[in-house]
Amino acid sequence: MGLTLRYAARSDVGMVRRENEDSGYASPRLLVVADGMGGHAAGELASATAVATLADVVDGQGDPGETLASLAAGVQAAGVSIGQVVADNPDLVGMGTTATALSFIDEGTAARVAVVHVGDSRGYLLRGGDLTRITHDHTYVQTLIDAGRISEDEAAVHPRRSLIMRAIDGLQPADPDLSVIEARAGDRFLLCSDGLTGVVSDDELRTILGETEPTATVIALVDLALARGAPDNVTVVVADVIEGSDPAAQPVVVGAAGEPRVRARLPRVHFPDDAQVDPNAPDPPPVIDGGPPTSELPAVAADGGRSAAARAPWSRRRQVISWALGIGAVVLVAVIAIVLLGSAWMRSQWYVGTSGGAVAVFQGVSTFPSLSTLVATSPSPTCRRSRRAW
């Protein structure tokens, strides 16, 4: 019996960023995480292009050498595609993306994975309770660590920790790291953007990765990053090496690459089929006859398909925003009503006072003279007859 991957993926904009520039992809043969950069220069377009291109050119069916060549070609093709996007819209100069991809090669009773890596999105292997990083960050602080100038702890707070030394930017050929490692039944792989590793330690990753199946794991990891403040986008792909296969397994696309608005801006890019293209679309109704009770339906399908539970943080944020806007509108209407009613009531009140030594009639309330209006004054402040005439 052969080996395959059982996977799940999740991406979240985080608690600070306005847009999600991360993209992720998972299928029985390929896992990809890409972290776009460029801000106004549309990093989401770069990451989406990288994910779509790698998914289109890599099939994981060849031998390790052929698969590595396919991964390297995918990275270069992504660079060409990004360069074309920039050529079509020069305002996007400066965008780029990291990319870390794992291509699964089934060899019957054994398997291997080919890994391509550019930037600081990381890959990990959990085997027998031991967590090993299978990628090497292409960052300025990593060069300082490699040179023995700073420690890992110092790198975590270094002011230039976000400086990337290699990326796919369409301006120059990327220089990816390529490697092949053995895969065994029971292995678990993690690919993630630095939005996770920036706030969650390797020890915490090892603990959470060893606890539950892929769906619950991606939910737990992203939730932990959100609880830590998630200053960056967070994208997580988790896959287990298992025996057997699932012919019905569907690829999963998360983050920017799964958003229709992003795909619409990349008409030349061929995007992979997805179990659910629009991450904000409602789920289909549960099966009533011939299917499990609604309470037994999984939060995310075992083959990696997403459902409402995987999109819950974004849905919750939209609900909170809607509630806040609704409450704000009610308060505003109430304040306006109070002001209008108060103003009408004050206009219906009159009182007698003095103004410039003369008896005067005011419209308003004597308690708030600054809000009162002088209507008339008596030519003789001592004339009671005139006051009664008023």
Secondary structure, DSSP 8 states (H G I E B T S, - for coil): --EEEEEEEEEE--SS-SS--EEEEE-SSEEEEEEEE-GGGTHHHHHHHHHHHHHHH--S-S-HHHHHHHHHHHHHHHHHHHHHHHHH-GGGTT-EE-EEEEEEEE-SS-EEEEEEEESS-EEEEEETTEEEE-S---BHHHHHHHTTSS-HHHHHT-TTTT-BS--B-SSS----EEEEEEE-TT-EEEEE-HHHHTTS-HHHHHHHHTTS-HHHHHHHHHHHHHHTT--S-EEEEEEEEEES--TT---EEEEGGG-HHHHHT-TTS-----S-S-TTS-------SSS--GGGS-SS-TTS---TTTTHHHHHHHHHHHHHHHHHHHHHHHHHHHHHHHHHHHHT-EEEEEETTEEEEEES-TT-GGG-EEEEE-S-TT-HHHHHH-
